[in-house]
């Protein structure tokens, strides 16, 4: 990816203008009111028609995705206050090669907590989200009439008989049958060489599961109290967050194929599972699991109807007490507590195909056209308890919703088939707010679709974060040949303009994790002979400061997490592999799957 779009044609190195001449460039779409900012609604609606008025425009509940009810990262707990105060940097403490240039203070947002899936420090090798967009000038356009239908809740599907229920399996012990150093011994060796000011490698886990050829995806981590949970193939495992000991392990009857990024506030998750154990089994089963106890709850199947439904990937979310399962042509919603159907297909030809997890449900919807191609997209707010549409924002024809970078504030990544990309910002009531423009360019964003084969959710992306007033995005390495450094750019969500950038140290990279308390927390990637860690920068810009310094002796281990998620919870940082595989049979059992650092 290169540049997000601007209201003005790009200058110099940014290439050709972003869109057609102003007189032919349609205005942005509308939600429940006329858009504000640099664009005005057309005097005549033209081919798009006037915006329909919503039945009940309402404001999202406070704290959606942000701490009052923080949901900042992949699997972060929705309970208030899960994050301990960051460790204060020690005098003279810094990372090797650290040379961040000072930035002048500028205005920024006071709160944060954007959700996203983290990754390794080496952004250079990261696959870009919406990879087909790379290497082209970024365009942005949106239009159409906003409106809201009057949907009613309804099942819209049927359930089949449940498969054999899962049962607890013995807690794994030992280190496996391979002649390799155990995770505990590896962590002890790292800590023995720890330098003053460096955090400990608290614990290290191996895959521990015999996987089919080609490996499998790892879902999670999810946090429930002092338990951190991951799921892979047919096993769900809960670890003690402090020492990594296995608290429980649950064996499922069939393999997993999708999962939401977040659990409920009381620690429940609903997993997507295959109907049978056959290799071509359909992914149309649901299994609820209590993350605190490791006990399996209800299980049910649902019907996937038609070609679009049967072939599309699943996009799951947890919205309050509802779990949604989105596909190209529809979404089904179930009550997490007991599996009861909440809603199915909604009225009209525009159906949500994915949601961002959170108390308020922000959805991406596709509309079945005459060509039956589902290429017309919308952004919707839907009541997760009833399925009622509260507002609709119509994206300009030809543009599609690629990701939901943030649900509060609402920041949406749009793509177009001819390698164009744009970032849209909406107000809480679904009206147009702005679009992002400028900055250093060459941005690096990697999402579920890039590293997970099954179940690519819309709300988990590496390299982005947001607070009430600012959006943050990482760039690729400044020097692609050597992999030296990168930048994190901040954008004003009211004007869409670039506010400031901060530089990483040479040979390392900075990746936004979440914004909270007037600071942006970032992951500093490990490099050869340089440990990674957690760093922060004021939301107003300036020089970044270390928060948690990973040991240099652990850099080889840390760099081994090539496609990982990063979470920072309770003063501890966790790196979790997104996929486990091995060259030879049995290698995946010993492959390192999760590591935790802290003091």
N, C-alpha and C positions, 0 to 999 in steps of 0.2 A: 504494500500500500504506500502511497505517497502522501498527497495532501488531502485533508478534508476540504470541502467546498467553501467558498466565500461568497459574499454578496457582490464583490467586485471581481473582475477578471484577475487571475494571478499575475504576479510581476516576475520578470526576469526568468530565473531557472524553473519556475513552476509551469511553464509551457503555455498552451493555448487557453483561451477563455473557458470557463467552466460550463457554459451552456449556450443555447441559442441566443440571438440578439434579444435585448430586453423587451422589445415590442412583441416578440413571439413567445417569450418564456412565460408559461402559465404561472399563476400565483400559487402559494402554498395551500395545502389543504386546510380545511376548517373542522373544528370539533363542535362544541356546543355554542360557540360565539365567534365573532369575527376575529381573525388573527391580529396580533399587535406586533410592534417592532418595525423592521424595515419594509415589510411587505404589507400591502393593503388588499382587502378583498376587492375583486373586480366590480366595476359599476354594473356591468351586466354579467350574469352567471355564465353565459356562453354554453359550451357543451357539457360543462360539469354540473350545472343545475344549482339551485340554492341549497344551503345547508339545512338539513332537517333538524328540528329541535328535539332534544332528548326528553324523555318522560320525566326523569328525575336526575338532573345534574347534581352531583354531590362531590364533596371533597374527600380525598383519601384519608383514611385514619392516620393520625399523627404517628410519626416514627416508622412508617413502612420502609423497611430496609435500612433503617438508620437507628443508632442508639439513642433514643428511648427504648425501642425494641430492636436491638442490633441484630443484623443478619449480614455481616460484612463479607463473608468469604464462603467458599464451598464447604457446606456442612457446619457453618458457625451456628452456635446455639441461639435461638431467638429470645432467651431470657434476658432481662435487663442486666447490664453490668458484667458480662462474662470476662471482660478484659481487665487484668490487673494494671495498676499504674506502671508505665514503662520504666525500666531501670534507668537511672540517671547516669549519663556518661561520666567516666572518671577523668580527672585532669590529665591532659596530654594524650588522651586515648583516641586512637584513630585507626583506620584500616590502612594496610600497606598500599602505597601508591595513591592515597587519597589526595585529590587536587580539585575539589569542587570550587568553581569560581563564585565569589559572592554575588548575590542578586539583590537588586533594590527591592525593599518591601513594597507590596502592592496589596490592594484589597482582596479579601478572600472569604470563604464561608466558614462559619464557626463550628459546624458540626459535620459528621461524616458517617462512614460505615457502608460504602458501596460493596456489593457482593461480587465476587469473581473467583474463578479457579486460578490458583497460582501455578507457577512452573519453575523450572530450574533457573539459575542465574544467567545462563548463557542464552540470551535472547537471539543471538546470532543464528543458532540452529533451529529456533522455534518455527514451526509451520504457521504461516499467517492465517488468521481467521478470514474466511471467504478468500481462499488462496487465488481463485481465478481473477481477483481484482488487482493482483500485484502487477507492478510495472506499467501502470497506465495513469494518466491524469485523473484525479478524482472529481467526479461530477456529482451534483446534487439537485434533485428536483422533486417536488411533491405538490399535489394539488387534489382537487376534487371536493365534493360537498361532504361535509361531516354530517352525521346524523345518528340516531339511535333507533333501533327497532324496539319492539315490545315483546321480547321473548318470554316464554313461560317455561318453568322447569318441567322436566319430563325425562324418563329413563332412556328412551331411544335405543335400547339394546336389550339383549337377553343374556342371562348368565348360564353357563354350563355347569356340570357337576365338578366339584373341586377334586384336585389330584390328591394323591396320598399326602397327608399332612407331614410337615417337617418335624424332626425330633432332635433334641440336644445330642451333641456328639461329645465324646471325651475330650477334655482339655488337652491339647497337644503338649508333649513333653520332649525333652532331648533336643538335639541339633540336627537330626536327620542322619542318613547313612553315608554322606559324602565326606571325603577327606578335605574338609575346609574349615577355616576358623569359624567359631560360633559367633553370632551377633554380640553376645555378652563379652566375649574375649576381645572382639574388635573394638567395642566401645571402651573397654578398660585400657586397651593399648593407646587409643586416641587421648583419653583423659590423662594418662601417665605423662604425656608430652605437652599437656596444656600449659599455656603461658599465663602470666598474671593478667587479669582483666578479661580473659576469655571465658565464655560459658562452658558448661559441661555438655558432653554428648550424654544426655540422660538415659537414653535407651535406643536400641536398634532392633528392628524386627526383620525376619526373612519371610518370603512368600508362604512357605509351609503347606502349600496345597498342590497336589499333583494335578496338573492341568492337561487338557487335550492339546494335540499338536497345534502350534501357532500361538499358544498362550491365551490369555483372557484379560478383559478389562477389570479394573479395580474401581469400585464405587465407594463414595465417601471421601474423606472422613466426615463423620457426624459426631457431635459432642452431646452428651447427656450427663450433666453433673461432672463427676470425675472419671467418666468413661468415654473413651474415644473408639469409634467403631468403623471398621471397613468391611466390604463385602466383595467376594470374588468367586466366580463360577457357581458352586453350590454351597458355599460356606460363608457365614456371617460371624465376625469375631469382635468381641469387645475387650479392649485393653485398658488397664489402669493408666490414666494420663500421667501419673507421676513417675512410675517406674517401668511401664510397658508390660507388666505381667498380664497374662491372659485371665480375664475375669469370667468370661463365658465364651462358648463357641456353639453355633447353631448350624446344623446340617440341613439343607433344603432338599426337597424331593427332586427338583429340576433346577437347571442353571438359570442365573439371572440374565436379563437382557436390557434392563433400563432401571433408573432410580432417580428420585428427585434430588436436588442439590441440598435441601434442608429437611430436617424432621419437624414435627410439631413442637410446640412449646413444652409439652410434657414428655418429649422424648420418644415419640412413635414415628416409624417410617413405614411406607408402603413400597415394596419392591416390585418391579416388573419381572416376571418369571415366565419361562417357556411352559407350554401346556404339557409336553411329554419329554422324555429323555432322548428322543430320536434326533438325529443331526439336523433335520429340516423342520423341526417342530416350530409351530407358530408362537410368536411372543404375544400372548393374549391372556396371561394369568397375572394375578395380583396376590402378594403375600404381605400381610402386616407383621411387623416385628417390634417388640418393646426393646428399645436400645438400653434401657437401664438394667433389665433382668435377663435379656437374651431369650425371652420366651416368644414363640410364634403365636400370632393371633389368627384372625380370619383369613381365609383363602377363597378366591373366586376367580372365574374366568368371564370374559365378555366377548361379544361377537365383533369381528372386524369384517365389514361388509363392503364389497365392491373392490375394483382394481386399485383405486387410489388409496383406499384404507388399508388393504392387504399388503401393499408394497411399501408404504411410507414408514419412515423411522418413527419411533416413539419419543415424545418429549413430555417428561413428567415434571410435576411441580407440587409443592405443598403450599396451600393457601388457607391459612387459619386451620380449621379442622377438616378441610377438604383436600383430597388428592386428585389431581387431574391427569388424564392420559390423552395427550394430543397427537393427532395424525393429520395428514394433509387435508382430509375432507371433513373432520369433525374432532371433537373432544368429548370424552366421558369423564364424569366426576363422581367420586364416591366419598362417603363419610369415613374418615380415618378410624374412628372409634369402633365401628361395627360393619363397615363395608356397604352400607345402604346407598343405593343410587341417589345422587343429588340432582344431576341433570345429564342429558345426553345431547342429541342433535338439537340445535337451537333453530328458531324460525328464520326463514330466509335462505339465500344461497351463499351467504358469507359465514363461514364457520371458523372458530378459533382452532389453530393447529398447535399452539404451544403457549405456555404461561411462564412468567417469572415468579419464582417462589416468594412468598411473603403474605402478610395478613391481608393485603389488598391484591386482587388479581388483575394484573396488566397482561393482556393477551395479544398475540399476533394472529390475525385471521386471514384466510384466503377465500376468494370468491370464485365460484364455478362459473366460467364464462361460456359463450356459445361454442368455443373451441374445446371446452372441457379441460382447460389447462391450469386452472387455479392460479393464474399469474397476477390477478388483481388482489392487492393486499390492503389490510386495515390494521390500525392499532385500536384496541378496545379495552375499556375497563368493565369488568364483569363481577357481579356479586357472587362470591364463591359459595355462598350458602343457598342460592336459589337459581343461579344461571342467568339472572336478569342483566341485560346490557345497560350500563349506566351512561356511557357515552361511546362514540365511535369517531375515529379520525381516519379519513380516507387518504391513503397514500396515492400519489400520482401514478397513473397507469404506466406500466413498464418497470416500476420500481418495486422491490420486494423487501420485506422485513427479514434481515439476516440474523440479528441478535438483539436482545434487550440488555444493553450494557448496565442500565440502572432503572429501577422501577420507582424510586423516589429520591431525587427528581427523575423524571422520565426521560431517559436518553436511549435512543434507538439507532442501531446501525442498519442502513439501507444499502441495497446493492442493485445494480442493473446488469443485464446479461452481457453488455458490451464493455465489461471491465470498468464500470463506474461505481463509485462508493460515496456515501454521504452519511453524516451523523446528524440526526434530527433530535431536537429538544422540544418537549411539550410541557405545557402548564398542567397543574394537577387536575384541571377540569377538562383536559383533552384538547385544548386549543393550542395553536402553534405558538411557540416561544422564540426559538431561534434555530440556526444551524451553525455548526462549528466551522471556523475558517483559520487558515494560516498555521503558524507554528513552525517548528524545525522540519517537519515532514518525515517521510520514510518510517511510518509508524509500524510497530510490531504488535499485533493482537492475535492471540491464538485461543480458540474456543473448543468446546466439547467435540464439535464435528471434526476437528483436526487431529485429535488424539484418541478418541473413543470410537470404536467401530459401531457399537450399538447404543441407542438411546442418547443422541446428542441434544442436550437441553439448550434452551435459549438464553439462560441467565448466568452462565459461567464462562468467563473469558479471562485469560491471562493478559495483563498489561493495561488494565483500565480500572478506575475507581471514581467515585463521585461523592461530593457533599452537597449541601443545599444550593451553593452558588458557583461551584467550580467542578469541572471535569478534568481528570488526569489521565494521560495516556503515554506509554513508553514508546521509544523509537527503537529501531534496530541498531546494531553496532555502528558506531561512527566510521570505523575502519573494518570493512567486511573481510579483508584479507587476513588481518591479524586478530580480529575479534575484539578490538580495543574499544571499550567504553560505549556508553549510550546516553540518552537524555530522557528525562521525564518532563513532559510539557503540560501546562495548566491552561484551561480555557474558561472564560467567563460564560456562565450559562444564561446570562441575560442578553449579552451582546453577541455571543458566539466567537469573540475574538480571543486570540492567544494572549495570555497574561504574563507568563514567565516560564522559564525552563531551568532545570537543575541538571548538572552533569554528574555522571558516575566516575569513580576512579578508573584509571587506565586498566584495561584487560578485564574489568568487571562490569556488571550491569545492574541497574536499578529497575525494579518492577513494582508498580503501585499495588498495594494490597487492600487498604481501606483508609478512609478519612474519619477521624474522630477527635473531638476535643480541640479543634483548631489546628490539627496536624494531619499530614499525610504519612501513613506508615508504608514502608517499602521493603522489599526483600533485596538485599545486596548479594548477588551471585558469587559463588566461590570460583576461584581461578587457580592456576598452578601456583602452589606455595602461598595462596591467599585464601583465608577462610571467608565464608559468607556471613550473613547475619541479618538483623532487622535494623533499619534506619528510619529516621523521620525528618520531615521538613515542614516548617510552618505553612499553613494554607495561603499565606500572603507571599510566599516565596522566600528565597535566601539560601543559606548554606545548610546542607543536610547534616544531621548528627547521628552518631551510632546509638542504638538502643540496646541491642543484644548482639554480642560479637561471638560468632561461631569459631571454634578452635582451628588454627591453621593445620594442625595435625589431622583434623577430620576432613580436610578439603578433598582428598581422593574419594572418600565415601560420599560426601555431599555432591561432588560432580557426577557421581554414578547415577544420581536421580535425574536422568535425562529428560523424562516427560513426567513431571510431578506436579502435584498441587501443593500449595504452601498455605498454611494457616498459622495465625499468631493469636493464641488464646491463653489468658491467665499468665502472661509473662513468659510463655514457652512458645517456641516455634516448632512446627511439624512439617516435614516433607514427606509426601505420600506418592508413591509411583501410581501413575494413571493406568499402566498396563504392565503385566508380568508375562515374560516368555523366556525360553531358553533355547540354546543351540541343540543340545542333546537332551534326551528324555531325562527328567529329574532335575535339570538345571534350575527350573523355575521354582522348585521347592526351596533352594538355597539363595535365590536372588533376593537382595535387600528390598524390602517393600515399604518400610516406614522408619523414619529417624526423628528423634525429638531432642531439642537443645534447650537449656535453661540453666538457672543458677540455683 
